Amino acid sequence: MKLYKIGEISKLFKVSNDILRHYEREGLLIPQKKGENGYRYYSNRQIWKIGTIRALRNLGVGLGEIKKHLDNRSISKSSQLIDFQLEVIEERLAELQDLKKQLKHKKEYLNRIKREENYGEIQEIDLPERRCYRRHNSVVTDWDIDLELKRLKNGADSTEDEHFAESKVGAVLSRKGYAEGKYTQYSGTFLLEGGGDEILAGGSYLSLIFKGPYSRSEEYYEVLKEYIREKDLKVAGDILELYKIDIYETEDENEFVTEIQVPVKENEKY
């Protein structure tokens, strides 16, 4: 019987000494011998056990279940374990396929944003009703918005990874705040999602997409106000800011892309 130092086993299986000691505390892998200085030694007859533990841990099997398997092995139970491993692998493959789809979609989205040429221009558009998750609370700073959006995403029933999915998040500026020129005092945040429990009204909107830091929104709100006056329109509801490119995609604020959507209607004529 050949003995191996804990350091040799650690290097061979790419597992830390601390994890090997944890396996020992859990009763999964007891060293064959301990030296007078407390140094641990494992025998060549334990190699299979270490390999089995690592393989099952990589599949997410808990230490308790692994111990049961190690203590009571049989062909039948090994077959059942293989079935379990195959199920886990199929689940992971499905998750990876879904992630691949999200990544491809996100890349197409980023390329579409890069091709955008109408920055700073006002477009008159018609939008359908949109379902969303929404938080109604006062938000003052950009970083507060980021925190509130994270809380919103955590509570939403969405399977998309926020880092890889197309951006569907934004903040709400109340009609009153807009009228008073308080362009950075938001009344809430939202996440556009088909299963959302609230609805953003459909209808006529003014859309303006701008590139650069969030602080530039103030100048574009003034541009929108002037356009509304010239066209004899009236703001019909709360204003939406959608963050198309933000801190998740770039650290350069000059590359941020934001869309402002203002619901409007014609002034009543008497």
Steps between C-alpha positions, in 0.01 A plus 500: 500500500647830390435824690470850356532828683198727511688750283552237229130408500407868496715561192388183321127569536524882490329530837620706796628354826213675678242315290670166568488576872131591461435161339672347801278688746192385307615137518542462124875463479698401808879511455666160510758637738583812697859583582619622838492855367135456393589465133249288311577209268264325259548154352483392137186305599321831564565652158171371359309657787651845447421483129142396570446779753633765261291373207180501705573841652546641149146383426366673809444189712503583872761355733236309695376320189857429393577343838195274472617385158857437616385306805249280317603442140350241265452454127133594535574817697784596268258466209252726679776751565592502131135570414510794739822627345348480153198702616726769644703514178182535292385787723836672464496455124154660485625791715802546274281494188279767655805707593636462147172630361511798738860579405423493127196719558705744709769521233237578234355762734839668554567501125160658442576772755839562337324559167269762653541830314218713637653602832346819633213497250135491606285226349121483523409136561201288596556239770272217614420430862801341668501276804765569759611454858518834677618648827329819615748690712702818489845464343744790486843389372613284211648243738174485695333409172749216447426363848123527454519327163693214659230463766236510228672228297538280806125515557403446136409164354766505230741230387723738306843591631514878538859508370417323175139589421386799297460798729137545605549713808437862572384771737179702522492879518161625617307744283512747792877463540544549127286815501700642792834424336602245766646267242709286735235438767345177382180352635586136438662236283367237262594180319322423173391137523207313346400352836509832684217599731467861379432656160666800339241686295513473124449792264695787347849565633790726423822298495847650531812285518820661623854384557711596798477540879161496669558863594438596137133408541424849635593675174292253300199544726515869417518414129191281539314775685569744219381246242179441696433876511567543129274208404227610742508166681432404859681252723257213559669308781822414676824513301714189451877468477627172353866414556605329178874503569618554856759398756445130423637544147759776538684701764529796261200723571542659157386166356180485707181502292170616649156535346247751634136419425242774563128410462321782321163603363373799309381800695123528500369759256203718598 
